[in-house]
Amino acid sequence: MRDESKTKKQLIDELVELRRQMAEFKASADERKHSGDRQPVRVGEILIEMGCLTRLQLERALRKQKEADMRGDSHIPVGRILAESGIIAAEQLQAALAEQRVRLGRRVE
């Protein structure tokens, strides 16, 4: 009987946690829905807006990033992949990162 009530308690705890996660997910989905007028903050999207990058180039870099992640390599930022492969210049990456900080409301140094 004791093991059975422990199992019930674990199930209840898991259910409470799942409900909390669902509420958090719904809140973030609602926030995303209402933030449609915000500008993108991803570096790749900013580089496309700046005319430094094409969508195809970004997709290829993201694929390289995902492959490295799947191999278990340390996470490589997409901007670094683009700069190291010569697709964008280091100055373009720095400008995009500065713009990203502005859009996120952070101080540009």
Secondary structure, DSSP 8 states (H G I E B T S, - for coil): -HHHHHHHHHHHHHHHHHHHHHHHHHHHHHHHHHTTTS----HHHHHHHHTS--HHHHHHHHHHHHHHHHHT-----HHHHHHHTTSS-HHHHHHHHHHHHHHTT----
